[in-house]
């Protein structure tokens, strides 16, 4: 069985970053969800995870978090951003969609 997103974040030292930056991460997901809603398109939870993951990967916030992980190859950043986005959206869906 593959590890859960939370386990992956803990193993790669991103869980503390999630805890420290939780409000900013939720706000970012809200912006993604809200931008689609403003165009009369409602994202499903899974769609939001994917779109937010792509946006998070290019964000200043994620670059700051990832940049502190000298042991990580930048080639895995996109995958980690998706794991983090999935975790945030799954955990805070109700807050994101308000």
C-alpha positions as MATLAB code, in Angstrom:
seq = 'XXXXXXXXXXXXXXXXXXXXXXXXXXXXXXXXXXXXXXXXXXXXXXXXXXXXXXXXXXXXXXXXXXXXXXXXXXXXXXXXXXXXXXXXXXXXXXXXXX';
ca = [
       0.000    0.000    0.000;
       1.391    3.433   -0.922;
       1.985    5.920    1.888;
      -0.702    8.469    2.639;
      -0.180   12.059    1.578;
       0.367   12.990    5.224;
       3.044   10.309    5.614;
       4.731   11.483    2.423;
       4.730   15.093    3.622;
       6.181   14.003    6.970;
       8.839   11.822    5.336;
       9.959   14.683    3.084;
       9.894   17.303    5.869;
       6.964   19.230    4.372;
       4.424   18.551    7.116;
       5.849   21.217    9.434;
       5.761   23.643    6.498;
       2.094   22.734    5.999;
       1.399   23.414    9.671;
       3.283   26.716    9.623;
       1.779   27.927    6.325;
      -1.659   26.309    6.547;
      -3.614   29.560    6.221;
      -1.627   30.650    3.155;
      -2.044   27.216    1.578;
      -5.805   27.261    2.164;
      -6.017   30.797    0.781;
      -4.210   29.670   -2.362;
      -6.666   26.826   -2.866;
      -9.556   29.270   -2.316;
      -8.180   31.538   -5.030;
      -8.023   28.630   -7.469;
     -11.538   27.462   -6.620;
     -12.911   31.006   -6.631;
     -11.383   31.889   -9.988;
     -13.235   29.010  -11.626;
     -16.437   29.769   -9.741;
     -16.268   33.375  -10.975;
     -16.400   31.975  -14.520;
     -19.482   29.908  -13.630;
     -17.442   26.705  -13.515;
     -17.444   24.633  -10.374;
     -14.408   22.470   -9.781;
     -14.847   19.062   -8.224;
     -12.590   18.241   -5.308;
     -10.348   16.123   -7.555;
     -10.158   18.838  -10.221;
      -9.265   21.391   -7.569;
      -6.453   19.174   -6.285;
      -4.967   18.913   -9.767;
      -5.305   22.582  -10.712;
      -4.098   23.768   -7.309;
      -1.137   21.383   -7.466;
      -0.020   22.899  -10.760;
      -0.421   26.420   -9.421;
       1.244   25.629   -6.129;
       4.269   24.186   -7.912;
       5.001   27.563   -9.498;
       4.186   29.647   -6.439;
       6.566   31.694   -4.319;
       5.270   29.894   -1.230;
       6.124   26.426   -2.511;
       9.482   27.552   -3.904;
      10.397   28.883   -0.451;
       9.384   25.620    1.212;
      11.124   23.408   -1.340;
      14.226   25.572   -1.388;
      14.872   24.719    2.255;
      15.036   21.009    1.406;
      18.582   20.709    0.098;
      18.312   16.922    0.068;
      15.550   16.952   -2.568;
      16.146   16.858   -6.288;
      14.195   19.693   -7.952;
      12.913   17.089  -10.411;
      10.492   15.874   -7.712;
       9.121   19.302   -6.771;
       6.119   19.040   -9.075;
       5.090   15.700   -7.573;
       5.517   17.031   -4.043;
       3.465   20.133   -4.853;
       0.669   17.832   -6.024;
       0.849   15.784   -2.812;
       0.684   18.971   -0.748;
      -2.216   20.312   -2.815;
      -4.135   17.042   -2.459;
      -3.602   17.107    1.280;
      -4.716   20.726    1.666;
      -7.811   20.307   -0.517;
      -8.815   17.014    1.090;
      -8.376   18.333    4.615;
      -9.927   21.786    4.065;
     -12.483   21.328    1.257;
     -15.319   22.877    3.269;
     -13.251   25.987    4.023;
     -12.065   26.256    0.430;
     -15.557   26.097   -1.078;
     -17.240   28.593    1.248;
];
